Amino acid sequence: MGIVAGVVTESARGERRVAMVPSALAVFGKTGIQILMEPGAGTAAGFPDADYTEKGVRLARSRAEVFAEANVILQVRSLGANPETGAEDLSLIRPGQVVIGFGEPLTAFDAARSLAARRASFLAMELMPRITRAQSMDALSSMATIAGYKAVLIAADSLNRMFPMLMTAAGTLAPARVLVIGAGVAGLQAIATARRLGAVVSGYDIRDVVKEQIESLGARFVVLDVKADAAQDKGGYAKAMSEDFYRRQREAMAAVLAQNNVVITTAAVPGRKAPILITREMVARMTPGSAIVDIAAERGGNCELTRPGEVVEANGVRIFGPVNLPSAVPYHASQMYAKNIATFLKYLVNKEGNLVLHRDDEIVKETLVTHEGEVVHPRVRELLGLPELQANMPQAVTQEK
């Protein structure tokens, strides 16, 4: 029997994505990987069971059967990213089982301990290194694309004016002015979407190297007299800056905000609270009717007034704190995520059809959080206050055919 990958219905509240879609199964090719799925797992995302069975997916009789038979469990939100109901699956996880999904390992420490106690090997999709070999597995970037797109639609729907310039019988209507703070994947997608809707768009990022990317999308690059060195780490993720830097940045940004009708903020640092870029005083200087869409709301928000999952109004400005934006576009979000996770799983399976975790492989080393009863990820161990692992820790796990 080859590797059996199990797919279950996402149990997190409001989560409509699914970890595998029928079109992504082609990635597995001749690996021998079989998919066992809980009935209805893809329904909320727009993928009925019949679409899966046509591709050879086997439907289980229950969720428990998926956990009992599968070597690998594929999820969108694993235990750490599903604090409300994720623990209900803990008793179903078997020793040696591999779990792959989002899991908030840099903050959800109890989840890491629990998975280690079950002797599961957990690989966190959000820790995927940003290297060329792993580009097709970068689920954070995939989901950021959805978030940037959706954030602009939220702003356009709520704004008290239209985005494009229009020539009408009543005269010319001026276009909306949109500022996007942060030119990562989400920010660049937000810029592109706002431009397609006809807005006049500006983009700001502490990294001068993204100036060309912002301008290539037809937006103006905002230059502030605030310098930042080493704004990203070696993995390509944003680094937290000093509070003095953020203070000077806010002072320089206040006047820019007042000139825009929409502000979309995207600044988030993995495992850290999002930096405050917009204070209540800065909001007060904005024109009534303006909107702020804070994509970083799940990390506490870039705006001082943001409340995750809520819409706050202050001085006539509406501040949106959306959470789990990718789930609002579940069909394409699932399609992208499934391709990422399928490519990752295929990468872990060798030519003989065995799943092997090579601890000296950069992709495995960066994503493997728990293994053989231990929390093994160096950064997570450091955050937990655990000592360095002994050199004789198991270096690989193999699941035979």
C-alpha positions in Angstrom: 0.0 0.0 0.0 1.4 3.4 -0.9 1.1 6.7 0.9 -2.4 7.5 1.9 -3.1 11.3 2.3 -6.2 12.2 4.3 -8.3 15.3 3.7 -10.9 16.3 6.3 -13.5 19.0 6.5 -12.0 22.1 8.0 -13.5 22.5 11.5 -12.4 26.1 12.3 -15.3 28.5 12.5 -15.9 30.3 9.2 -13.3 28.3 7.4 -14.6 27.4 3.9 -11.3 26.3 2.2 -10.3 22.7 1.7 -6.7 21.3 1.6 -7.1 19.4 -1.7 -9.0 20.0 -4.9 -9.5 17.7 -7.8 -7.3 19.6 -10.2 -4.3 19.5 -7.9 -4.3 15.7 -7.9 -2.4 15.7 -11.2 0.7 16.9 -9.2 1.1 13.5 -7.7 1.7 11.9 -11.1 3.0 8.3 -10.6 4.0 8.7 -7.0 1.4 6.2 -5.8 -0.1 8.7 -3.4 -3.8 7.9 -2.7 -6.3 10.4 -1.3 -8.8 9.4 1.4 -11.4 12.2 2.1 -14.1 12.9 4.6 -17.4 13.2 2.7 -18.3 16.8 2.0 -14.9 18.2 2.8 -14.8 20.3 -0.4 -18.4 21.3 -0.6 -18.1 24.8 1.1 -15.3 25.7 -1.3 -17.3 24.7 -4.3 -16.0 21.2 -4.9 -18.6 18.4 -4.6 -17.7 14.8 -3.8 -18.4 13.6 -7.3 -15.6 15.8 -8.6 -13.2 14.0 -6.3 -14.4 10.5 -6.9 -14.1 11.0 -10.7 -10.4 11.6 -10.1 -9.9 8.4 -8.0 -10.4 9.9 -4.5 -11.8 7.4 -2.0 -14.5 8.7 0.4 -14.2 7.6 4.0 -17.2 6.7 6.1 -16.2 9.2 8.8 -13.6 11.7 9.9 -12.2 9.2 12.3 -11.6 6.7 9.5 -9.5 9.3 7.6 -7.3 9.7 10.7 -7.1 6.0 11.3 -6.0 5.0 7.7 -4.0 8.0 6.4 -0.3 8.2 6.8 -0.5 12.0 6.2 -3.2 14.4 7.1 -3.5 17.5 4.9 -5.3 20.5 6.4 -5.7 24.2 5.9 -5.9 25.0 9.6 -4.2 22.4 11.8 -4.3 22.5 15.6 -2.4 25.7 16.3 -4.3 27.7 13.7 -7.6 26.3 15.0 -7.6 27.0 18.7 -11.4 26.7 19.1 -12.0 23.2 17.8 -8.7 21.8 16.6 -8.0 19.9 19.8 -11.0 17.6 19.0 -8.8 15.9 16.5 -5.9 15.3 18.9 -7.1 11.9 20.1 -7.4 10.8 16.5 -3.7 11.5 15.6 -1.5 8.4 15.7 2.2 8.2 16.6 4.3 8.6 13.4 1.5 10.3 11.5 2.5 13.3 9.5 0.3 16.4 9.6 0.8 19.3 7.1 -1.0 22.6 7.3 -1.0 26.1 8.8 -0.4 25.9 12.5 0.9 29.2 13.9 4.0 27.5 15.4 5.7 30.7 16.4 2.8 31.6 18.8 0.7 28.5 19.3 3.1 26.8 21.7 0.5 24.6 23.4 -0.4 23.1 20.1 3.2 22.3 19.3 3.6 20.6 22.7 0.4 18.6 22.1 1.4 17.4 18.7 4.8 16.4 20.0 3.1 14.5 22.8 1.1 12.6 20.2 4.5 11.8 18.5 3.2 13.3 15.3 5.5 14.9 12.7 4.0 18.3 12.0 5.1 20.5 9.1 3.9 24.1 9.1 3.1 25.6 5.7 3.7 29.2 7.0 7.3 28.4 7.7 8.1 27.4 4.1 11.4 29.1 3.2 11.3 31.7 0.5 13.9 30.0 -1.8 13.6 29.2 -5.4 13.1 25.5 -4.8 10.2 26.1 -2.5 8.4 28.8 -4.6 5.7 26.5 -5.8 5.0 25.5 -2.2 4.7 29.0 -0.8 1.2 29.0 0.6 1.6 32.3 2.5 2.2 34.1 -0.8 -0.8 32.3 -2.4 -3.1 33.3 0.4 -1.6 36.9 0.5 -2.6 37.2 -3.2 -6.2 36.5 -2.3 -6.1 38.9 0.7 -4.7 41.8 -1.3 -7.4 41.4 -3.9 -10.3 41.0 -1.5 -9.1 44.0 0.7 -9.5 46.4 -2.3 -13.0 45.0 -3.0 -14.0 45.7 0.6 -12.7 49.3 0.3 -14.4 49.9 -3.0 -17.7 48.5 -1.7 -17.7 50.7 1.4 -16.2 54.0 0.1 -18.5 56.9 -0.4 -17.2 57.5 -3.9 -16.4 55.4 -7.0 -12.8 54.3 -7.7 -12.4 55.4 -11.4 -12.5 58.8 -13.0 -15.7 59.1 -15.0 -16.8 61.6 -17.6 -20.5 62.1 -17.0 -23.3 64.4 -18.1 -22.9 66.1 -14.8 -19.2 66.7 -15.3 -16.0 64.8 -14.4 -15.8 62.7 -11.3 -12.4 62.6 -9.8 -10.9 59.1 -9.1 -10.4 57.8 -5.6 -6.9 57.9 -4.2 -5.6 54.7 -2.7 -2.5 54.2 -0.5 -1.1 50.7 0.0 1.3 50.3 2.8 3.6 47.3 2.3 4.6 45.9 -1.0 4.8 42.3 -0.3 2.6 39.8 -2.2 -0.6 41.2 -0.6 0.3 44.8 -1.2 1.3 44.3 -4.8 -1.9 42.5 -5.5 -3.9 45.3 -3.8 -2.1 47.9 -5.9 -2.8 45.9 -9.1 -6.5 45.5 -8.2 -7.0 49.1 -7.2 -5.4 50.2 -10.5 -7.7 47.9 -12.5 -10.7 49.5 -10.8 -9.4 52.9 -11.9 -8.1 54.5 -8.7 -5.0 56.7 -8.4 -2.7 54.4 -6.4 0.4 55.0 -4.3 2.5 52.4 -2.6 4.9 52.6 0.3 7.4 50.1 1.7 10.4 50.4 3.9 12.4 48.4 1.3 13.6 50.7 -1.5 14.2 47.7 -3.6 10.5 47.3 -4.3 10.2 50.7 -5.9 10.4 49.3 -9.4 7.7 46.7 -8.6 5.3 49.3 -7.4 5.9 51.6 -10.3 5.6 48.7 -12.8 2.0 48.3 -11.7 1.3 52.0 -12.5 1.4 53.2 -8.9 3.5 56.0 -7.4 6.2 55.0 -5.0 6.0 57.1 -1.8 9.3 58.2 -0.4 9.6 59.1 3.2 12.7 60.5 4.9 13.0 57.4 7.1 15.7 54.9 6.4 15.6 51.3 7.3 18.5 48.8 7.1 17.9 45.0 6.8 14.2 45.2 6.5 13.8 41.5 5.6 15.4 38.4 6.9 17.4 35.8 4.9 14.1 33.9 4.3 12.6 36.8 2.5 10.1 37.6 5.3 9.7 41.1 6.9 11.7 41.8 10.0 10.4 43.7 13.0 12.0 47.2 13.2 12.7 49.3 16.3 9.9 51.3 18.0 11.9 54.5 17.3 11.8 53.6 13.6 8.0 53.1 13.6 7.6 56.4 15.5 9.5 58.3 12.9 7.7 56.5 10.1 4.3 57.4 11.6 5.3 61.1 11.8 6.3 61.1 8.1 3.3 59.1 7.0 0.6 61.3 8.6 0.5 63.9 5.8 0.4 61.2 3.2 -2.6 59.5 4.7 -4.6 62.7 4.8 -4.3 62.9 1.0 -5.9 59.5 0.4 -9.4 58.2 0.5 -8.4 54.5 1.0 -5.5 53.1 3.0 -4.7 49.4 2.9 -2.2 48.2 5.3 -0.3 44.8 5.0 2.6 45.0 7.4 3.0 41.8 9.4 6.0 40.0 10.8 5.6 36.2 11.3 5.2 35.3 14.9 5.1 38.9 16.1 2.4 41.4 16.8 1.8 43.7 13.8 3.5 47.1 14.1 1.3 50.1 14.7 1.7 52.3 11.6 -1.5 54.4 11.9 -2.4 56.1 15.2 -5.9 57.5 16.1 -4.5 61.0 15.6 -3.5 60.1 12.0 -7.0 58.7 11.4 -8.5 62.0 12.7 -6.6 63.9 9.9 -8.2 61.8 7.2 -11.2 63.0 5.2 -14.6 61.8 6.6 -15.9 59.0 4.4 -12.4 57.5 3.9 -11.7 53.8 4.6 -8.8 51.8 6.1 -8.6 48.1 5.4 -6.2 46.5 7.8 -5.0 43.2 6.3 -2.8 42.7 9.4 -5.9 42.6 11.7 -5.3 39.0 12.7 -1.9 40.0 14.1 -3.4 42.9 16.1 -3.5 45.3 13.2 -1.4 48.1 11.7 -4.0 50.7 12.8 -4.3 51.6 16.5 -8.1 51.5 16.2 -8.4 48.2 14.4 -10.5 45.5 16.0 -10.1 42.0 14.4 -13.3 40.9 12.8 -15.0 44.2 13.3 -15.6 47.5 11.5 -14.9 50.6 13.6 -15.8 54.2 12.8 -13.8 57.1 14.1 -14.2 60.7 12.9 -16.2 59.5 9.9 -13.4 57.1 8.8 -14.3 53.4 8.7 -11.6 51.0 9.8 -12.0 47.4 8.7 -10.3 44.6 10.5 -11.0 41.5 8.3 -9.8 38.1 9.4 -9.2 35.1 7.2 -9.8 36.9 3.9 -8.7 33.9 1.8 -11.7 32.0 3.1 -14.0 34.7 1.6 -12.8 33.4 -1.9 -12.7 29.7 -1.0 -12.8 28.3 -4.5 -9.6 29.9 -5.8 -8.0 30.0 -2.4 -8.4 26.3 -2.1 -7.1 25.8 -5.7 -3.9 27.7 -4.9 -3.4 26.2 -1.5 -4.0 22.6 -2.8 -1.4 23.1 -5.5 1.1 24.3 -2.8 0.5 21.5 -0.4 0.4 18.8 -3.1 3.7 20.0 -4.5 5.2 19.9 -0.9 3.9 16.3 -0.3 5.2 15.1 -3.6 8.6 16.6 -2.7 8.7 14.5 0.5 8.0 11.2 -1.3 11.0 9.5 -2.9 11.2 7.4 -6.0 10.3 4.3 -4.2 7.1 5.8 -3.0 8.2 6.3 0.6 7.7 9.5 2.6 11.0 10.6 3.9 11.8 13.6 6.1 15.5 14.5 5.7 16.3 16.8 8.6 19.3 18.2 6.7 17.1 19.4 3.8 16.5 23.1 4.0 12.8 22.9 3.2 12.2 20.1 5.7 14.4 21.7 8.4 12.5 25.0 8.1 9.0 23.6 8.2 9.3 20.6 10.6 8.0 21.6 14.0 7.5 18.4 15.8 8.9 14.9 15.3 9.5 11.7 17.4 7.9 13.2 20.5 10.0 16.4 20.4 9.5 20.0 19.3 12.4 20.1 16.8 12.2 23.4 15.1 15.1 25.5 16.5 13.2 28.8 16.6 10.2 27.3 18.2 12.4 25.5 20.8 14.1 28.8 21.5 10.7 30.6 22.0 9.7 27.8 24.3 12.9 28.1 26.3 14.0 24.5 25.4 17.7 23.6 25.1 19.2 22.7 21.8 18.5 19.2 20.5 21.1 16.5 21.0 23.0 15.5 17.8 21.7 12.0 17.9 18.0 12.9 17.4 16.5 10.9 14.5 17.3 12.6 11.2 14.6 11.1 9.1 11.3 9.2 9.2 10.2 6.8 6.4 6.8 5.4 5.7 7.1 2.2 3.7 4.8 1.0 1.0 
